């Protein structure tokens, strides 16, 4: 039972009620002094966080993830060739063009952006300081280190800190998946692939089965996840094209 | 949808019912937590915790009290425990009875009377302040307060009387000017 501290002169057995209700002006003043700020109650944000907290409390391998993993195994052979072609296209585009295009229209970003323009995957990314965009960029930067470490040691059991990092990153990934600003299909697919790998890392930590330990690196390799995340991290770290060109002219 | 229908759908795992339940109660829970804690970020966090715990414990809800009373008892419990944790973290000595202020309102240029009233409310012992906020501010009955806090109705009444007496005393210098 919750312990409560009451007035030291409390006599709980004194049921005499000679109390007068607060005068109306005083009660109104009390209401006003205790009221929340005028800004709206952040209902949607709190609901998103409630869902995220409940999801984070679920067992790591939810039925949805198991199903997605199975679907992924069936289709990976069919998409392997396409993935290699996409990888080459991304590499060529990054090397040749280097800088993202400026101020893509919000509605056209997802549909019309070239595959090599990493920042185009994040709506309004070129000039946006929207929290969701900033959070996405920071999250990808944090994720790439872990993915690179896992990829470099494909059969090793993840260290405790790697598993802990995966757990923390998983919470953020799921929060971003709930973020209404991030609706682009490719962005969501990227986040879902990251989610899958993070769950696999956590499972590999607690497993002695070789297949479970190989799963994260296999998924990273077969979805080109590390390359896709690095492309976005690189693109988001680059200044806009005209800024660089102007700088070059001024110098 | 009645409470009974809503509970049945919630216990069956209906996602739409979960959102319905949340929408029905979030404003009152948030206001209650905010008024007890005095800080928006704490109100958000503990409101979220209230609903997470409520969803986790739905299977245990037996309908012995109204759904709103049950939910608000969770909110009160989480808020009071949170305030205690906050106080320990801030390394204050002594019990919460001595805390001059745990909730902090960062507002500028408040009228003196409102500020004095807020300080007087904040200076009340935890349980006394909770009874006052729940009854005079949030409109709970003594029976509902007793259920939520695990105290007798008589205790709730006497604590409310003490709270009112202390607030009137604190505002006595203003009485002629502001309350006439």
Boltz contact constraints between the chains, C-beta under 6 A:
constraints:
  - contact:
      token1: [A, 1]
      token2: [B, 150]
      max_distance: 6.0
  - contact:
      token1: [A, 2]
      token2: [B, 77]
      max_distance: 6.0
  - contact:
      token1: [A, 2]
      token2: [B, 80]
      max_distance: 6.0
  - contact:
      token1: [A, 4]
      token2: [B, 127]
      max_distance: 6.0
  - contact:
      token1: [A, 5]
      token2: [B, 95]
      max_distance: 6.0
  - contact:
      token1: [A, 5]
      token2: [B, 96]
      max_distance: 6.0
  - contact:
      token1: [A, 5]
      token2: [B, 97]
      max_distance: 6.0
  - contact:
      token1: [A, 5]
      token2: [B, 125]
      max_distance: 6.0
  - contact:
      token1: [A, 5]
      token2: [B, 126]
      max_distance: 6.0
  - contact:
      token1: [A, 5]
      token2: [B, 127]
      max_distance: 6.0
  - contact:
      token1: [A, 6]
      token2: [B, 125]
      max_distance: 6.0
  - contact:
      token1: [A, 6]
      token2: [B, 127]
      max_distance: 6.0
  - contact:
      token1: [A, 6]
      token2: [B, 128]
      max_distance: 6.0
  - contact:
      token1: [A, 6]
      token2: [B, 159]
      max_distance: 6.0
  - contact:
      token1: [A, 7]
      token2: [B, 125]
      max_distance: 6.0
  - contact:
      token1: [A, 7]
      token2: [B, 128]
      max_distance: 6.0
  - contact:
      token1: [A, 7]
      token2: [B, 162]
      max_distance: 6.0
  - contact:
      token1: [A, 12]
      token2: [B, 155]
      max_distance: 6.0
  - contact:
      token1: [A, 14]
      token2: [B, 158]
      max_distance: 6.0
  - contact:
      token1: [A, 15]
      token2: [B, 154]
      max_distance: 6.0
  - contact:
      token1: [A, 17]
      token2: [B, 157]
      max_distance: 6.0
  - contact:
      token1: [A, 19]
      token2: [B, 161]
      max_distance: 6.0
  - contact:
      token1: [A, 22]
      token2: [B, 136]
      max_distance: 6.0
  - contact:
      token1: [A, 22]
      token2: [B, 164]
      max_distance: 6.0
  - contact:
      token1: [A, 23]
      token2: [B, 179]
      max_distance: 6.0
  - contact:
      token1: [A, 25]
      token2: [B, 179]
      max_distance: 6.0
  - contact:
      token1: [A, 29]
      token2: [B, 117]
      max_distance: 6.0
  - contact:
      token1: [A, 31]
      token2: [B, 137]
      max_distance: 6.0
  - contact:
      token1: [A, 33]
      token2: [B, 114]
      max_distance: 6.0
  - contact:
      token1: [A, 33]
      token2: [B, 117]
      max_distance: 6.0
  - contact:
      token1: [A, 33]
      token2: [B, 118]
      max_distance: 6.0
  - contact:
      token1: [A, 34]
      token2: [B, 35]
      max_distance: 6.0
  - contact:
      token1: [A, 34]
      token2: [B, 137]
      max_distance: 6.0
  - contact:
      token1: [A, 36]
      token2: [B, 34]
      max_distance: 6.0
  - contact:
      token1: [A, 41]
      token2: [B, 27]
      max_distance: 6.0
  - contact:
      token1: [A, 41]
      token2: [B, 30]
      max_distance: 6.0
  - contact:
      token1: [A, 43]
      token2: [B, 26]
      max_distance: 6.0
  - contact:
      token1: [A, 46]
      token2: [B, 44]
      max_distance: 6.0
  - contact:
      token1: [A, 46]
      token2: [B, 47]
      max_distance: 6.0
  - contact:
      token1: [A, 46]
      token2: [B, 48]
      max_distance: 6.0
  - contact:
      token1: [A, 47]
      token2: [B, 22]
      max_distance: 6.0
  - contact:
      token1: [A, 49]
      token2: [B, 48]
      max_distance: 6.0
  - contact:
      token1: [A, 50]
      token2: [B, 48]
      max_distance: 6.0
  - contact:
      token1: [A, 50]
      token2: [B, 51]
      max_distance: 6.0
  - contact:
      token1: [A, 50]
      token2: [B, 52]
      max_distance: 6.0
  - contact:
      token1: [A, 53]
      token2: [B, 52]
      max_distance: 6.0
